[in-house]
Amino acid sequence: MGYMDRFLGRYAASVDAPIVPRDPTDNFWYGLQNSRMMPAAGVPVTLQDALTLPVVHDCLQVLSQTAGGLPWGMFERAPDGSKAPRDNHPLAVVLADPNPETTTTEFFSQMVFDLASEGDAIFEIRSGPLGPISELWRLDPSRTIVERLVDGSRRWTTTDDAGRTRRLVEGEVWHIRATPLRGDGLRGISRIQVGREQISAALALRQYAHRFFTNDCTPPFVLKHPKRFADDESRENFLAAIKRWWGGKRKHGPGLLENGVEIEKVGVNNEEAQFLDTQKELNVGLAQIWRMPPHKVGLLDRATNNNIEHQSLEFVMDTMLPWLDLIEESIRKFLILNRSRYFFEFNLAGLLRGDIKARYEAYARGRQWGWLSVNDVRKLENMNPVSGGDRYQTPLNMIDANGSDAPQQQKPDAEILGPSGQTVSRIWNGNIIRLEEFRNAA
């Protein structure tokens, strides 16, 4: 059997047996034996194919770029439950500069991209001046095999672009798995494969649109001739004349049919097939694979100015937070030795900020009720602290749990005397309170 015979799918049972071509119309190729490999739409799905769909590309970009742009830090937890930043912690130094070729933004962006697409984020751990964890290098999940050894440990086999294979064992790899896990528990499940039917349908729809517009947006049709052709040559000459008449530069020119020939359309056009509506519904379905609010990927048909802010909060709580919690817990478990003392955390305050009016009203309440200082507010707004801005106010009408009046136990900052020498006002925490208001509050 020659190379071209193999390439074209022709095979023979023996050397002397005749070559039997594969018949694409045979029902065998549409049976159950092929249903597990091919989606119902008939278009195979890979990550590269899925990324050519704008909605899929935008979903993964929004997830990865949002995670990469978040501030983060290493913290030490005190016995009283408070926390203090520890920027000089060795792991904080590594995460700020994972390796000589990668920035911290690229590092976390690629991490979330791999988790959201492949279901796994895998990094090689290299020792160095900072200790056992001095560098973190990404391993391509699609080129990495994970297996369970006899002793219960895991082994990772990775292949680079040049085809070189390396094997790594426990302690040399940091592996984050996106839940739910596969049956063996060694890998996470790819969202691309979970939504492959939806993605395949979107790819098939795009291919249909490409063919439709390539054919000048003209639905297929047949020509009905009232008589039979004398022979095949006459039929071919007739079709060739039709193609010459309506082909090339004459596509949009008028035509003339003679001898009772009629045109009959076959199939449906885009409007009848609800092409645009189908495309919109598929896009919304693709966004749901990653629980992405439609407005984040440009689907604004159902968005209004009233619900955009709430959808943005839902994006943080329902879309981003599960991925960030997964990373935080994995760092705590696999990269931090003293887990009861130190922890890693993303700062979501910037994503949860509302509009300026809502923020300022919240700050005012925090100041009035005593749980925000001036410098706390300025820090949340990325402003420098001011002198004396760390004091907290206590409302005058607040009484502590033992029944005593808290303001009466304190001394005022100063008193303002009237013309006759009596006290008319007092200054509490920088606020001037008239004596009459003070007595009413007390």
The 8 nearest C-alpha neighbors of each residue, nearest first, counted from 0:
[[1, 4, 2, 5, 10, 14, 11, 3],
 [2, 0, 4, 3, 5, 6, 9, 10],
 [1, 3, 5, 4, 6, 0, 7, 8],
 [4, 2, 6, 5, 1, 7, 8, 0],
 [5, 3, 9, 1, 7, 2, 6, 8],
 [4, 6, 8, 2, 3, 7, 9, 1],
 [5, 7, 3, 4, 8, 2, 9, 1],
 [8, 6, 4, 5, 9, 3, 20, 2],
 [7, 9, 5, 6, 4, 10, 21, 20],
 [10, 8, 20, 4, 7, 5, 19, 18],
 [9, 11, 18, 19, 8, 5, 4, 12],
 [12, 10, 18, 13, 16, 17, 19, 14],
 [11, 13, 16, 10, 14, 17, 18, 15],
 [14, 12, 16, 11, 15, 17, 10, 18],
 [13, 15, 16, 11, 12, 0, 17, 18],
 [14, 16, 13, 17, 11, 12, 18, 0],
 [17, 15, 13, 14, 11, 12, 18, 19],
 [16, 18, 11, 19, 15, 12, 14, 13],
 [17, 19, 11, 10, 9, 20, 16, 12],
 [18, 20, 9, 10, 17, 11, 21, 16],
 [21, 19, 9, 22, 18, 8, 10, 7],
 [22, 20, 23, 8, 9, 19, 25, 10],
 [21, 23, 24, 25, 20, 28, 19, 26],
 [24, 22, 25, 21, 28, 26, 27, 29],
 [25, 23, 22, 26, 28, 27, 29, 21],
 [24, 26, 27, 23, 22, 28, 29, 21],
 [27, 25, 29, 28, 24, 30, 23, 22],
 [26, 28, 25, 30, 29, 32, 24, 31],
 [29, 27, 26, 30, 25, 33, 23, 24],
 [28, 30, 26, 27, 33, 31, 34, 25],
 [31, 29, 27, 32, 28, 33, 26, 34],
 [32, 30, 34, 33, 29, 35, 27, 28],
 [31, 33, 30, 34, 35, 28, 29, 27],
 [32, 34, 31, 36, 35, 30, 37, 29],
 [35, 33, 31, 37, 36, 32, 30, 38],
 [36, 34, 33, 37, 32, 38, 31, 39],
 [37, 35, 34, 33, 38, 43, 32, 31],
 [36, 38, 34, 35, 43, 41, 33, 39],
 [39, 37, 41, 40, 196, 42, 199, 43],
 [38, 40, 41, 37, 196, 34, 199, 42],
 [41, 39, 200, 38, 42, 199, 203, 196],
 [40, 42, 39, 38, 37, 43, 199, 203],
 [41, 43, 199, 40, 203, 38, 44, 202],
 [44, 42, 37, 199, 41, 38, 45, 36],
 [45, 43, 199, 48, 195, 42, 49, 46],
 [46, 44, 48, 47, 49, 43, 191, 192],
 [45, 47, 49, 48, 50, 191, 44, 116],
 [46, 48, 50, 45, 49, 51, 44, 52],
 [49, 47, 45, 46, 50, 51, 44, 52],
 [48, 50, 46, 51, 47, 52, 45, 55],
 [51, 49, 56, 47, 52, 48, 55, 46],
 [50, 52, 49, 48, 53, 47, 56, 55],
 [51, 53, 50, 55, 54, 49, 56, 202],
 [54, 52, 56, 55, 57, 51, 50, 296],
 [55, 53, 57, 56, 52, 58, 282, 296],
 [56, 54, 58, 57, 52, 53, 50, 59],
 [55, 57, 50, 53, 59, 54, 58, 60],
 [58, 56, 60, 54, 55, 59, 296, 61],
 [59, 57, 55, 61, 60, 56, 54, 62],
 [58, 60, 62, 56, 57, 61, 112, 63],
 [59, 61, 57, 63, 62, 58, 64, 56],
 [60, 62, 58, 64, 59, 63, 65, 57],
 [63, 61, 59, 65, 60, 64, 58, 66],
 [64, 62, 108, 111, 112, 60, 66, 65],
 [63, 65, 67, 61, 66, 108, 60, 62],
 [66, 64, 68, 62, 67, 63, 61, 69],
 [65, 67, 63, 69, 64, 68, 108, 62],
 [68, 66, 108, 104, 107, 64, 65, 69],
 [67, 69, 65, 66, 64, 104, 70, 108],
 [68, 70, 66, 67, 71, 65, 346, 345],
 [71, 69, 346, 345, 68, 72, 347, 67],
 [72, 70, 345, 346, 344, 69, 73, 343],
 [71, 73, 344, 343, 74, 345, 84, 86],
 [74, 72, 343, 85, 342, 91, 84, 86],
 [75, 73, 84, 85, 83, 342, 341, 82],
 [74, 76, 341, 83, 82, 340, 84, 85],
 [75, 77, 82, 340, 81, 80, 341, 74],
 [76, 78, 81, 80, 79, 82, 75, 340],
 [79, 77, 80, 76, 81, 340, 82, 75],
 [78, 80, 77, 81, 76, 82, 75, 83],
 [81, 79, 77, 78, 76, 82, 75, 83],
 [82, 80, 77, 79, 76, 83, 78, 75],
 [83, 81, 76, 75, 77, 74, 80, 84],
 [82, 84, 75, 74, 85, 76, 81, 77],
 [85, 83, 74, 73, 86, 75, 72, 82],
 [86, 84, 74, 73, 87, 88, 75, 83],
 [85, 87, 88, 91, 84, 73, 72, 92],
 [88, 86, 85, 89, 92, 91, 90, 73],
 [87, 89, 91, 90, 86, 85, 92, 73],
 [90, 88, 92, 91, 87, 129, 93, 130],
 [89, 91, 93, 92, 88, 94, 132, 335],
 [92, 90, 88, 94, 93, 89, 73, 86],
 [91, 93, 89, 95, 90, 94, 96, 88],
 [94, 92, 90, 97, 96, 95, 91, 133],
 [93, 95, 97, 91, 96, 92, 90, 103],
 [94, 96, 92, 103, 93, 91, 97, 102],
 [95, 97, 93, 94, 98, 103, 102, 92],
 [98, 96, 93, 94, 135, 134, 95, 101],
 [99, 97, 134, 100, 101, 96, 135, 136],
 [98, 100, 101, 97, 96, 102, 134, 136],
 [101, 99, 98, 102, 97, 96, 136, 105],
 [102, 100, 98, 99, 105, 97, 106, 103],
 [103, 101, 105, 104, 96, 106, 97, 100],
 [102, 104, 106, 95, 105, 96, 94, 107],
 [105, 103, 67, 106, 102, 107, 108, 68],
 [106, 104, 108, 102, 103, 107, 109, 101],
 [105, 107, 103, 104, 109, 108, 102, 110],
 [106, 108, 110, 67, 109, 104, 105, 111],
 [109, 107, 63, 67, 105, 110, 111, 64],
 [108, 110, 112, 106, 107, 111, 105, 113],
 [109, 111, 107, 113, 108, 112, 120, 106],
 [110, 112, 114, 63, 113, 108, 109, 115],
 [111, 113, 109, 63, 115, 110, 114, 59],
 [114, 112, 116, 117, 110, 120, 111, 115],
 [115, 113, 118, 119, 111, 120, 112, 116],
 [114, 116, 112, 113, 118, 111, 117, 190],
 [115, 117, 113, 190, 114, 189, 118, 191],
 [116, 118, 189, 113, 119, 114, 115, 140],
 [117, 119, 189, 114, 187, 188, 177, 116],
 [120, 118, 114, 176, 117, 187, 175, 113],
 [119, 121, 175, 113, 114, 110, 174, 140],
 [122, 120, 174, 138, 173, 137, 119, 175],
 [123, 121, 137, 173, 136, 138, 172, 135],
 [122, 124, 172, 136, 135, 171, 173, 137],
 [125, 123, 171, 135, 172, 132, 134, 122],
 [124, 126, 134, 132, 133, 135, 123, 127],
 [127, 125, 131, 133, 132, 130, 134, 124],
 [126, 128, 133, 130, 129, 131, 125, 132],
 [129, 127, 130, 133, 126, 131, 132, 134],
 [130, 128, 133, 127, 89, 132, 131, 126],
 [129, 131, 132, 127, 128, 126, 133, 89],
 [130, 132, 126, 133, 127, 125, 129, 124],
 [133, 131, 126, 130, 125, 134, 124, 129],
 [132, 134, 126, 127, 129, 130, 125, 93],
 [133, 135, 125, 98, 97, 132, 124, 93],
 [136, 134, 124, 97, 123, 122, 98, 125],
 [137, 135, 123, 122, 138, 134, 98, 124],
 [136, 138, 122, 121, 123, 139, 135, 120],
 [139, 137, 122, 121, 140, 136, 123, 143],
 [138, 140, 142, 141, 143, 137, 121, 157],
 [141, 139, 143, 142, 138, 119, 121, 120],
 [142, 140, 139, 143, 117, 144, 138, 157],
 [143, 141, 140, 139, 158, 157, 144, 159],
 [142, 144, 157, 140, 156, 141, 139, 155],
 [143, 145, 156, 155, 157, 146, 142, 140],
 [146, 144, 155, 154, 185, 156, 143, 153],
 [145, 147, 154, 153, 148, 144, 155, 185],
 [148, 146, 153, 152, 151, 154, 149, 145],
 [147, 149, 151, 152, 150, 153, 146, 154],
 [148, 150, 151, 147, 152, 153, 146, 154],
 [149, 151, 148, 152, 147, 153, 154, 146],
 [152, 150, 148, 149, 147, 153, 146, 154],
 [153, 151, 148, 150, 147, 169, 154, 149],
 [152, 154, 147, 146, 148, 169, 168, 151],
 [153, 155, 168, 146, 145, 167, 147, 156],
 [154, 156, 145, 167, 144, 166, 168, 157],
 [157, 155, 166, 144, 143, 165, 167, 145],
 [156, 158, 143, 165, 164, 142, 155, 144],
 [157, 159, 164, 163, 142, 162, 165, 143],
 [160, 158, 162, 161, 163, 157, 164, 142],
 [161, 159, 162, 158, 163, 142, 164, 139],
 [160, 162, 159, 163, 158, 164, 157, 165],
 [163, 161, 159, 160, 158, 164, 157, 165],
 [164, 162, 158, 159, 161, 165, 160, 157],
 [165, 163, 158, 157, 162, 159, 156, 166],
 [164, 166, 157, 156, 158, 167, 163, 155],
 [167, 165, 156, 155, 157, 168, 154, 164],
 [166, 168, 155, 154, 171, 156, 165, 172],
 [167, 169, 154, 171, 155, 153, 170, 172],
 [170, 168, 171, 153, 172, 152, 154, 167],
 [169, 171, 172, 168, 124, 173, 167, 333],
 [172, 170, 124, 169, 168, 123, 167, 125],
 [173, 171, 123, 124, 122, 170, 174, 169],
 [172, 174, 122, 121, 123, 124, 175, 171],
 [173, 175, 121, 120, 172, 122, 176, 119],
 [176, 174, 120, 119, 121, 329, 177, 173],
 [177, 175, 187, 119, 186, 118, 178, 174],
 [178, 176, 187, 118, 114, 119, 179, 188],
 [179, 177, 180, 187, 176, 188, 118, 181],
 [178, 180, 177, 188, 187, 181, 176, 184],
 [181, 179, 187, 178, 184, 188, 186, 182],
 [180, 182, 184, 183, 186, 187, 188, 179],
 [181, 183, 184, 180, 185, 186, 179, 187],
 [182, 184, 185, 181, 186, 180, 147, 146],
 [185, 183, 181, 180, 182, 186, 187, 179],
 [186, 184, 183, 145, 181, 187, 146, 180],
 [187, 185, 181, 184, 180, 176, 119, 188],
 [186, 188, 180, 118, 176, 177, 119, 178],
 [187, 189, 118, 180, 181, 179, 190, 177],
 [188, 190, 118, 117, 191, 192, 116, 193],
 [189, 191, 193, 192, 116, 194, 115, 188],
 [192, 190, 189, 194, 193, 195, 116, 46],
 [193, 191, 195, 189, 194, 190, 188, 44],
 [192, 194, 190, 191, 195, 189, 188, 196],
 [195, 193, 192, 191, 197, 196, 190, 198],
 [194, 196, 192, 198, 197, 193, 199, 191],
 [197, 195, 199, 198, 38, 194, 200, 39],
 [196, 198, 200, 194, 195, 199, 201, 285],
 [197, 199, 195, 201, 200, 196, 194, 202],
 [198, 200, 202, 196, 42, 201, 197, 195],
 [199, 201, 203, 197, 40, 198, 202, 204],
 [202, 200, 204, 198, 199, 203, 205, 281],
 [203, 201, 199, 205, 204, 200, 198, 206],
 [202, 204, 200, 206, 205, 201, 199, 207],
 [205, 203, 207, 201, 202, 206, 200, 208],
 [204, 206, 208, 202, 207, 203, 209, 201],
 [207, 205, 209, 203, 204, 208, 202, 210],
 [206, 208, 204, 210, 205, 209, 211, 203],
 [209, 207, 211, 205, 206, 210, 212, 204],
 [208, 210, 206, 207, 211, 212, 213, 205],
 [211, 209, 213, 207, 208, 212, 214, 206],
 [210, 212, 208, 216, 214, 209, 213, 207],
 [211, 213, 216, 215, 214, 209, 210, 208],
 [212, 214, 210, 215, 211, 209, 216, 208],
 [213, 215, 212, 211, 216, 217, 210, 218],
 [214, 216, 212, 217, 213, 211, 250, 218],
 [217, 215, 212, 211, 214, 218, 213, 268],
 [218, 216, 215, 214, 219, 211, 212, 268],
 [219, 217, 268, 220, 216, 266, 267, 265],
 [218, 220, 265, 264, 217, 266, 221, 267],
 [221, 219, 264, 265, 263, 218, 262, 222],
 [220, 222, 263, 262, 264, 223, 265, 219],
 [223, 221, 262, 261, 263, 224, 260, 220],
 [222, 224, 261, 260, 262, 221, 225, 263],
 [223, 225, 260, 226, 222, 259, 261, 227],
 [226, 224, 259, 223, 260, 227, 258, 261],
 [227, 225, 224, 228, 259, 258, 223, 260],
 [226, 228, 229, 225, 224, 230, 234, 233],
 [229, 227, 230, 234, 233, 226, 231, 232],
 [228, 230, 227, 233, 231, 234, 232, 226],
 [229, 231, 232, 228, 233, 234, 227, 235],
 [232, 230, 234, 233, 235, 229, 228, 236],
 [231, 233, 235, 234, 230, 236, 229, 237],
 [232, 234, 236, 231, 235, 230, 228, 237],
 [235, 233, 231, 237, 232, 236, 228, 238],
 [234, 236, 232, 238, 237, 233, 239, 231],
 [235, 237, 239, 233, 234, 238, 232, 240],
 [236, 238, 234, 240, 235, 239, 233, 241],
 [239, 237, 241, 235, 240, 236, 242, 234],
 [238, 240, 236, 242, 241, 237, 235, 243],
 [239, 241, 243, 237, 238, 242, 244, 236],
 [240, 242, 244, 238, 239, 243, 245, 237],
 [243, 241, 239, 246, 245, 244, 240, 238],
 [244, 242, 240, 246, 241, 245, 239, 247],
 [243, 245, 241, 242, 246, 240, 249, 254],
 [246, 244, 250, 249, 242, 243, 241, 247],
 [247, 245, 250, 242, 243, 249, 244, 248],
 [248, 246, 249, 250, 245, 243, 244, 242],
 [249, 247, 250, 246, 251, 245, 252, 244],
 [248, 250, 252, 245, 247, 246, 251, 244],
 [251, 249, 245, 246, 248, 252, 247, 244],
 [250, 252, 249, 253, 245, 248, 246, 254],
 [253, 251, 249, 250, 254, 245, 248, 244],
 [254, 252, 251, 255, 249, 245, 250, 244],
 [253, 255, 252, 256, 244, 245, 241, 251],
 [254, 256, 257, 253, 244, 260, 241, 245],
 [255, 257, 260, 254, 258, 261, 259, 262],
 [258, 256, 259, 260, 255, 261, 224, 254],
 [257, 259, 260, 256, 225, 224, 226, 261],
 [258, 260, 257, 225, 261, 224, 256, 223],
 [261, 259, 224, 223, 258, 256, 257, 222],
 [262, 260, 223, 222, 259, 263, 224, 256],
 [263, 261, 222, 221, 223, 264, 220, 260],
 [262, 264, 221, 220, 222, 261, 265, 223],
 [265, 263, 220, 219, 221, 262, 266, 218],
 [264, 266, 220, 219, 263, 267, 221, 218],
 [267, 265, 264, 219, 218, 268, 220, 272],
 [268, 266, 271, 272, 269, 218, 265, 270],
 [267, 269, 271, 270, 218, 272, 266, 217],
 [270, 268, 272, 274, 271, 273, 267, 275],
 [269, 271, 273, 272, 268, 274, 275, 267],
 [272, 270, 268, 273, 269, 267, 274, 266],
 [271, 273, 269, 274, 270, 268, 267, 277],
 [274, 272, 270, 276, 271, 275, 277, 269],
 [273, 275, 269, 277, 272, 276, 278, 270],
 [274, 276, 278, 277, 273, 279, 269, 270],
 [277, 275, 279, 273, 278, 274, 280, 281],
 [276, 278, 280, 274, 275, 279, 273, 281],
 [277, 279, 275, 281, 276, 280, 282, 274],
 [280, 278, 282, 276, 281, 277, 275, 283],
 [281, 279, 283, 277, 282, 278, 284, 276],
 [280, 282, 284, 278, 279, 283, 285, 277],
 [283, 281, 285, 279, 284, 280, 278, 54],
 [282, 284, 286, 280, 285, 281, 279, 287],
 [285, 283, 281, 287, 282, 286, 280, 288],
 [284, 286, 282, 287, 288, 283, 281, 197],
 [285, 287, 291, 283, 284, 288, 289, 290],
 [288, 286, 290, 284, 289, 285, 291, 283],
 [287, 289, 285, 286, 290, 194, 284, 190],
 [288, 290, 291, 287, 286, 58, 318, 190],
 [291, 289, 287, 288, 318, 286, 292, 317],
 [290, 292, 286, 289, 287, 293, 318, 58],
 [293, 291, 294, 295, 314, 310, 290, 286],
 [294, 292, 298, 295, 296, 291, 286, 283],
 [293, 295, 298, 297, 299, 296, 292, 302],
 [296, 294, 293, 292, 297, 291, 298, 61],
 [297, 295, 294, 293, 57, 298, 54, 58],
 [296, 298, 294, 295, 299, 293, 54, 57],
 [299, 297, 293, 294, 296, 300, 295, 283],
 [298, 300, 302, 294, 301, 297, 293, 303],
 [301, 299, 302, 298, 294, 303, 293, 297],
 [302, 300, 299, 303, 298, 293, 294, 306],
 [303, 301, 299, 300, 307, 294, 306, 304],
 [304, 302, 305, 306, 307, 301, 299, 300],
 [303, 305, 307, 306, 302, 308, 309, 299],
 [306, 304, 303, 307, 308, 309, 302, 310],
 [305, 307, 309, 308, 303, 304, 310, 302],
 [306, 308, 310, 309, 304, 305, 311, 303],
 [309, 307, 311, 310, 306, 312, 305, 353],
 [310, 308, 312, 306, 311, 307, 313, 305],
 [309, 311, 313, 307, 312, 308, 314, 306],
 [310, 312, 314, 308, 309, 313, 307, 315],
 [313, 311, 309, 315, 314, 310, 351, 316],
 [314, 312, 310, 316, 311, 315, 317, 309],
 [313, 315, 318, 311, 312, 317, 316, 310],
 [316, 314, 319, 312, 313, 318, 317, 320],
 [315, 317, 313, 320, 314, 318, 312, 319],
 [318, 316, 313, 314, 315, 320, 319, 321],
 [319, 317, 314, 290, 315, 320, 316, 291],
 [318, 320, 315, 322, 321, 317, 316, 323],
 [319, 321, 323, 316, 322, 324, 315, 318],
 [322, 320, 324, 323, 319, 325, 318, 317],
 [323, 321, 325, 320, 324, 319, 326, 111],
 [324, 322, 320, 326, 325, 321, 327, 319],
 [325, 323, 327, 321, 326, 322, 320, 328],
 [324, 326, 322, 323, 328, 327, 321, 329],
 [327, 325, 329, 323, 324, 328, 330, 322],
 [328, 326, 324, 330, 329, 325, 343, 344],
 [327, 329, 331, 325, 330, 326, 324, 332],
 [328, 330, 326, 332, 331, 327, 333, 325],
 [331, 329, 334, 327, 328, 333, 332, 326],
 [330, 332, 328, 335, 329, 342, 333, 334],
 [333, 331, 329, 330, 328, 334, 335, 338],
 [332, 334, 330, 329, 331, 335, 173, 336],
 [333, 335, 330, 331, 332, 336, 329, 90],
 [336, 334, 331, 338, 337, 333, 332, 330],
 [335, 337, 338, 334, 333, 332, 331, 341],
 [338, 336, 339, 340, 335, 341, 342, 331],
 [339, 337, 340, 341, 336, 335, 331, 342],
 [338, 340, 337, 341, 76, 342, 336, 75],
 [341, 339, 76, 338, 75, 337, 342, 77],
 [342, 340, 75, 338, 74, 339, 337, 76],
 [341, 343, 74, 73, 331, 338, 75, 344],
 [344, 342, 73, 72, 327, 74, 331, 330],
 [343, 345, 71, 72, 327, 346, 73, 342],
 [346, 344, 71, 70, 347, 69, 72, 343],
 [347, 345, 70, 71, 348, 69, 344, 349],
 [346, 348, 350, 349, 345, 351, 69, 70],
 [349, 347, 351, 350, 346, 352, 379, 345],
 [348, 350, 347, 351, 352, 346, 69, 379],
 [351, 349, 347, 348, 352, 315, 312, 311],
 [352, 350, 348, 349, 312, 353, 347, 315],
 [351, 353, 349, 350, 348, 354, 358, 355],
 [354, 352, 358, 357, 351, 355, 308, 356],
 [353, 355, 357, 356, 358, 352, 308, 359],
 [354, 356, 358, 357, 359, 353, 352, 360],
 [357, 355, 359, 358, 354, 360, 353, 361],
 [356, 358, 360, 354, 355, 359, 353, 361],
 [359, 357, 355, 361, 360, 356, 353, 362],
 [358, 360, 362, 356, 361, 357, 355, 363],
 [359, 361, 363, 357, 362, 358, 356, 364],
 [362, 360, 358, 364, 359, 363, 365, 357],
 [361, 363, 359, 365, 364, 360, 366, 358],
 [364, 362, 360, 366, 361, 365, 359, 367],
 [365, 363, 367, 361, 366, 362, 368, 360],
 [364, 366, 371, 362, 368, 370, 363, 367],
 [367, 365, 371, 363, 369, 364, 368, 372],
 [366, 368, 364, 369, 365, 363, 394, 392],
 [369, 367, 365, 366, 370, 364, 394, 393],
 [368, 370, 392, 366, 393, 391, 367, 371],
 [369, 371, 365, 368, 366, 391, 372, 392],
 [372, 370, 365, 366, 369, 375, 391, 376],
 [371, 373, 375, 391, 374, 389, 390, 366],
 [374, 372, 388, 376, 375, 377, 389, 371],
 [373, 375, 377, 388, 384, 376, 372, 389],
 [376, 374, 372, 378, 373, 377, 371, 379],
 [377, 375, 379, 373, 374, 378, 380, 372],
 [376, 378, 382, 374, 380, 379, 375, 381],
 [379, 377, 381, 375, 380, 376, 382, 374],
 [378, 380, 376, 377, 381, 375, 382, 348],
 [379, 381, 377, 378, 382, 376, 375, 383],
 [382, 380, 378, 379, 377, 383, 376, 384],
 [383, 381, 377, 378, 380, 384, 379, 374],
 [382, 384, 377, 385, 378, 381, 374, 380],
 [385, 383, 374, 377, 382, 388, 386, 378],
 [386, 384, 388, 387, 374, 383, 373, 389],
 [385, 387, 388, 384, 389, 374, 373, 390],
 [388, 386, 389, 385, 390, 373, 374, 384],
 [387, 389, 373, 374, 385, 386, 390, 372],
 [388, 390, 372, 387, 374, 373, 391, 375],
 [391, 389, 388, 372, 387, 392, 373, 428],
 [392, 390, 372, 369, 371, 389, 393, 370],
 [393, 391, 369, 428, 394, 390, 367, 366],
 [392, 394, 369, 395, 368, 391, 367, 397],
 [395, 393, 396, 397, 368, 392, 367, 369],
 [396, 394, 397, 440, 406, 393, 441, 437],
 [395, 397, 440, 394, 441, 398, 404, 406],
 [396, 398, 395, 394, 399, 405, 404, 393],
 [399, 397, 404, 405, 403, 402, 396, 400],
 [400, 398, 401, 402, 403, 405, 404, 397],
 [399, 401, 402, 398, 403, 404, 397, 405],
 [402, 400, 399, 403, 398, 404, 405, 397],
 [403, 401, 400, 399, 398, 404, 405, 397],
 [404, 402, 401, 398, 405, 399, 400, 408],
 [403, 405, 398, 407, 406, 402, 399, 408],
 [404, 406, 408, 407, 398, 403, 399, 409],
 [407, 405, 409, 408, 404, 395, 393, 410],
 [408, 406, 409, 405, 404, 410, 441, 403],
 [409, 407, 405, 406, 404, 410, 403, 411],
 [410, 408, 406, 407, 411, 405, 427, 412],
 [409, 411, 412, 408, 407, 406, 427, 413],
 [412, 410, 427, 413, 426, 425, 409, 414],
 [411, 413, 426, 427, 410, 428, 414, 429],
 [412, 414, 426, 411, 425, 415, 427, 410],
 [415, 413, 425, 424, 426, 416, 422, 411],
 [414, 416, 424, 422, 425, 423, 417, 413],
 [417, 415, 422, 421, 420, 423, 414, 418],
 [416, 418, 420, 421, 419, 423, 422, 415],
 [419, 417, 420, 416, 421, 423, 422, 415],
 [420, 418, 417, 421, 416, 422, 423, 415],
 [421, 419, 417, 416, 418, 422, 423, 415],
 [420, 422, 416, 417, 419, 423, 418, 415],
 [423, 421, 416, 415, 424, 417, 414, 420],
 [422, 424, 434, 416, 417, 415, 433, 421],
 [425, 423, 433, 434, 415, 432, 422, 414],
 [426, 424, 414, 432, 431, 413, 415, 433],
 [425, 427, 431, 413, 412, 430, 411, 429],
 [428, 426, 411, 430, 429, 412, 425, 431],
 [429, 427, 430, 392, 426, 412, 411, 390],
 [428, 430, 427, 426, 431, 412, 392, 413],
 [431, 429, 427, 426, 428, 432, 425, 412],
 [432, 430, 426, 425, 427, 433, 424, 429],
 [433, 431, 425, 424, 426, 437, 430, 434],
 [434, 432, 424, 436, 435, 423, 437, 425],
 [435, 433, 424, 437, 423, 436, 438, 432],
 [434, 436, 438, 437, 433, 439, 423, 424],
 [437, 435, 439, 433, 434, 438, 440, 432],
 [436, 438, 434, 440, 435, 439, 441, 433],
 [439, 437, 441, 435, 440, 436, 434, 433],
 [440, 438, 436, 441, 437, 435, 434, 396],
 [439, 441, 437, 396, 438, 395, 436, 435],
 [440, 438, 439, 437, 396, 395, 404, 407]]
